[in-house]
Amino acid sequence: MALRHLIHQTRRYSGNFLLRSEGYWRLGCSQSRFIKNQTNVSNAAVNKTTNLQDQIKDKRNEIQDFIDVKKSELQDKLEDKKDDIKEYIEDAKVELREKAQEKSTEIYKKRKEAKTRVILNLAERSLDYLKKYKTVLGNAFPDKFVQTYRVFSTGTRQLAQDVQTYARVKDTLVNSIDKQKSHAKLSTAEYEVFLRLPKDAIRVTPVLLISAFPFAQNVVFPLALLYPKLFLSSQFLTSQQKKDVLLSIARHQQEIFPLWKEELIRCTDMTYEKDPELMHLRTILKSGQQLSAQEILDLRPLFELNGPLDIRHLTRRHDKLLASFHRVWYIMFPYTYLEWYANMLWRMDQALDREKLRFSPEVIRSLSVQRGLNPELFSEDEQIQYLRHWLDISAQLKYKDISLLLHLPLFLKRKPVYEQ
């Protein structure tokens, strides 16, 4: 019984155990399937997330590409617009500049024409007064004064012609585009008038103005005839009077020459002590050594623009002596007028070279005095040789060397050796 009961219990427990084991196995299988399904779901979710992220990235890239393209298009449009605006502004500037230039040229022409008309009117009115005054002069004064009157009348007509020449040259130089071609068309006589007329006009203008008043010519003309060198310009002078004026200018240059030379030496002593070229120049000036054309040309670095002896770098006393020697009128700052005069003198040298110095003895004397030579001490052949020596050097100079051109009288041989 006991054994049967034991077997019965054993079977029951074994059955329960088997049932439980089967339940556990089934549970384990369910859990395994659950875990597997969960893994599949997770993998699917990951894959979906990855696909979504890839799609988002692709969409983002597409949007970014679209934005970049639009930005590029906008930038191109902006650049085009900027270029258009710049071109418009530049065109507007050019147009305004051209209008301003045209207006300035128009104003300048009107002023110049007005000045020319004033001088011409004064000359014509003076000539009319002279014509009316001819009978009075012929009856009141001896033949010598009548002859002087004829000189005065001829001088007035010559002054009017010179004014016209000056206006034409001024117009050519101011309004031309190619300055070099404009200068190449001018003659020595035109340069001479262009340089001389302002001084002549200033000297003779008081006489012409005062003579415009009624009865004033009764005082002005006799006074001018008694002191022609003081009150009249070169157009009214006789040949002998012109010669006397040239000799007085040459003597004045001789008085200025040593002072000018000493001032140049002082300038080299005062500054640039360690410059070997300036020290060499100082030695030459102190010794009075004569220089050849090539030795003079070797001095160009000292006198060129921004060099130590450039016109704008000289002392005021040096500039004043230089202006006095070359008879350059100035107001306050001599170097600006000296620079203009040197440029005109250099251009005039080019005209002289073109015309091969074929001039009358009177013109040769005038050209010699203008370049620092006293015609009273030299023959005509020596004057011509001096001018040729001057032109040989001037032909090798440029605009930047014009300070050396003004200083040539200090270095040129006073009695050049003739070349066979």
SVG drawing of the C-alpha trace seen along z (x, -y; Angstrom):
<svg xmlns="http://www.w3.org/2000/svg" viewBox="-2 -175 92 177">
<polyline fill="none" stroke="black" stroke-width="0.4" points="0.0,0.0 2.7,-2.3 4.6,-1.4 1.6,-1.9 0.9,-5.2 4.5,-6.2 4.4,-5.2 1.1,-7.1 2.6,-10.2 5.7,-9.9 3.7,-9.7 1.6,-12.6 4.6,-14.7 6.3,-13.6 3.2,-14.5 3.1,-17.9 6.8,-18.4 6.3,-17.5 3.4,-19.8 5.4,-22.5 8.4,-21.8 6.2,-22.0 4.7,-25.2 8.2,-26.6 9.3,-25.5 6.3,-27.0 6.9,-30.2 10.5,-30.2 9.5,-29.8 7.0,-32.6 9.6,-34.9 12.1,-34.0 9.6,-34.7 8.8,-38.0 12.4,-39.0 12.9,-38.0 9.8,-40.0 11.0,-42.9 14.4,-42.7 12.8,-42.7 10.7,-45.7 13.7,-47.5 15.6,-46.7 12.7,-47.8 12.5,-51.0 16.2,-51.6 16.0,-51.0 13.0,-53.3 14.8,-55.9 17.9,-55.6 15.8,-55.8 14.0,-58.9 17.4,-60.5 18.7,-59.7 15.6,-61.3 15.9,-64.3 19.6,-64.7 18.8,-64.4 16.0,-66.9 18.2,-69.2 20.9,-68.9 18.4,-69.7 17.2,-72.7 20.8,-73.8 21.6,-73.4 18.5,-75.4 19.4,-78.1 23.0,-78.2 21.8,-78.5 19.4,-81.3 22.2,-83.0 24.5,-82.7 21.8,-84.1 21.1,-87.0 24.9,-87.7 25.2,-87.7 22.3,-90.0 23.7,-92.2 27.1,-92.3 25.5,-93.2 23.5,-95.9 26.6,-97.2 28.5,-97.2 25.5,-99.0 25.5,-101.5 29.2,-102.0 29.1,-102.5 26.3,-105.0 28.2,-106.8 31.4,-106.9 29.4,-108.0 27.8,-110.7 31.2,-111.8 32.6,-111.9 29.7,-113.8 29.9,-116.3 33.6,-116.6 33.2,-117.2 30.5,-119.8 32.6,-121.4 35.6,-121.4 33.4,-122.8 32.1,-125.5 35.6,-126.3 36.9,-126.5 34.0,-128.6 34.5,-130.9 38.2,-131.0 37.6,-131.8 35.2,-134.6 37.7,-136.1 40.5,-135.8 38.4,-137.3 37.3,-140.1 40.9,-140.8 42.0,-140.7 39.1,-143.0 40.1,-145.5 43.7,-145.6 42.8,-145.8 40.2,-148.5 42.8,-150.5 45.3,-150.1 42.7,-151.2 41.5,-154.1 45.0,-155.2 45.7,-155.0 42.5,-157.0 43.7,-159.7 47.1,-159.6 45.6,-160.2 43.5,-163.1 46.6,-164.4 48.8,-164.4 48.0,-167.9 48.6,-169.3 52.0,-167.5 52.9,-168.7 52.1,-172.4 53.4,-172.5 56.7,-170.6 59.6,-170.5 60.3,-167.7 62.1,-165.5 59.0,-165.2 56.9,-164.5 59.3,-161.7 59.0,-160.3 55.2,-160.5 55.5,-158.3 57.4,-155.8 54.7,-156.0 52.0,-155.4 53.8,-152.4 54.4,-151.0 50.7,-151.2 49.9,-149.2 52.7,-146.7 51.3,-146.3 47.9,-145.5 49.5,-142.8 51.4,-141.4 48.3,-141.2 46.6,-139.2 49.7,-136.9 49.7,-136.4 46.0,-135.5 46.5,-133.1 49.5,-131.4 47.6,-131.3 44.6,-129.7 46.8,-127.1 48.6,-126.1 45.6,-126.1 43.0,-124.4 45.1,-121.8 45.0,-118.1 48.5,-117.3 50.8,-119.9 53.9,-118.6 52.4,-119.1 51.1,-122.6 54.6,-123.7 56.1,-122.2 54.0,-124.6 55.1,-127.7 58.0,-129.9 60.7,-131.7 59.1,-135.0 55.8,-133.8 57.5,-132.5 59.3,-135.9 56.0,-137.8 54.4,-135.3 57.1,-135.9 57.5,-139.6 54.0,-141.0 52.8,-140.7 55.6,-143.0 55.1,-145.3 51.4,-145.6 51.9,-146.3 54.5,-149.0 52.4,-150.8 48.9,-150.2 49.0,-153.3 49.9,-155.5 47.1,-154.0 44.6,-154.2 45.3,-157.8 45.4,-158.9 41.8,-157.7 40.6,-160.7 39.9,-164.0 43.0,-166.3 45.1,-163.8 47.1,-163.1 48.5,-166.7 50.4,-165.6 50.9,-161.8 52.3,-161.8 55.0,-164.4 56.0,-162.7 56.1,-159.3 58.2,-160.7 60.6,-162.3 61.1,-159.0 60.3,-156.2 62.3,-153.5 60.3,-154.2 56.8,-154.6 56.7,-152.8 57.2,-149.1 59.5,-147.7 57.1,-148.2 57.5,-152.0 61.3,-152.1 63.7,-152.9 66.5,-150.4 69.0,-152.4 66.8,-152.5 66.2,-148.8 70.0,-148.2 70.5,-150.5 67.8,-148.5 69.5,-145.2 72.9,-146.5 71.4,-147.8 69.9,-144.3 73.2,-142.7 75.0,-144.9 72.4,-144.1 73.0,-140.4 76.8,-141.0 76.0,-142.6 73.8,-139.7 76.1,-136.9 78.7,-136.9 75.9,-137.2 74.1,-134.3 77.2,-132.2 78.0,-132.9 74.5,-132.0 74.7,-128.6 78.0,-127.9 76.4,-128.9 73.5,-126.5 75.9,-123.6 77.8,-124.5 74.7,-124.8 73.2,-121.4 74.1,-118.0 77.6,-118.1 78.0,-114.3 76.7,-114.3 79.8,-113.8 78.2,-115.2 77.3,-118.5 80.8,-118.6 82.2,-118.2 80.0,-121.0 81.0,-123.3 84.7,-122.6 84.0,-123.5 82.2,-126.7 84.9,-127.9 87.7,-127.1 86.0,-128.7 86.7,-125.6 85.2,-125.5 82.9,-122.6 82.3,-120.7 78.8,-119.9 79.0,-116.4 80.2,-117.5 77.3,-120.0 74.9,-117.2 76.4,-115.0 75.0,-117.6 71.4,-116.8 70.7,-114.6 71.4,-117.6 69.0,-119.9 66.2,-117.5 62.8,-117.5 63.0,-116.7 66.8,-117.0 68.7,-119.1 69.0,-122.0 65.5,-121.8 63.8,-125.2 61.4,-124.3 64.1,-123.3 66.3,-126.4 66.5,-129.2 64.2,-132.2 67.2,-134.4 68.5,-132.0 65.1,-132.0 65.0,-135.9 68.5,-136.2 67.6,-133.6 64.4,-135.6 66.3,-138.8 68.9,-137.4 66.3,-136.0 64.0,-139.1 61.1,-136.9 58.4,-138.9 56.8,-137.1 54.3,-137.6 55.3,-136.1 56.7,-132.7 59.3,-133.1 59.7,-129.3 56.3,-129.0 57.0,-131.7 60.6,-130.4 59.2,-126.9 56.8,-128.3 59.5,-130.6 62.0,-127.7 59.5,-125.5 58.8,-128.3 62.5,-128.9 63.1,-125.2 60.3,-125.1 61.7,-128.2 65.1,-126.5 63.4,-123.7 62.0,-126.3 65.4,-127.9 66.9,-124.5 64.2,-124.0 65.0,-127.4 68.8,-126.9 69.5,-130.3 68.8,-132.2 68.0,-135.6 69.1,-139.2 71.9,-140.6 69.4,-142.4 67.5,-139.1 70.8,-137.3 71.7,-140.0 68.3,-139.7 68.6,-135.9 72.1,-136.1 71.0,-138.5 68.0,-136.3 70.5,-133.4 72.9,-135.4 75.5,-136.6 76.6,-140.3 76.6,-141.1 78.7,-144.2 81.7,-142.0 81.3,-139.4 81.2,-139.4 78.2,-138.2 80.0,-135.0 80.8,-134.4 77.2,-135.0 76.0,-132.5 78.6,-129.9 77.4,-130.5 73.8,-130.0 74.7,-126.8 76.5,-125.5 73.4,-126.4 71.0,-124.6 73.2,-121.5 72.8,-121.1 69.1,-122.1 68.3,-119.5 69.4,-116.8 67.4,-118.1 63.9,-117.1 61.2,-118.9 62.5,-117.5 65.9,-119.2 64.6,-122.8 66.3,-124.0 69.7,-123.1 68.5,-125.1 68.1,-128.3 71.6,-127.7 73.4,-127.2 74.9,-130.7 76.9,-129.7 78.5,-126.7 78.7,-127.7 82.1,-128.9 82.0,-132.6 84.3,-132.3 83.6,-129.0 86.2,-127.4 85.2,-127.2 84.9,-123.7 86.5,-123.3"/>
</svg>
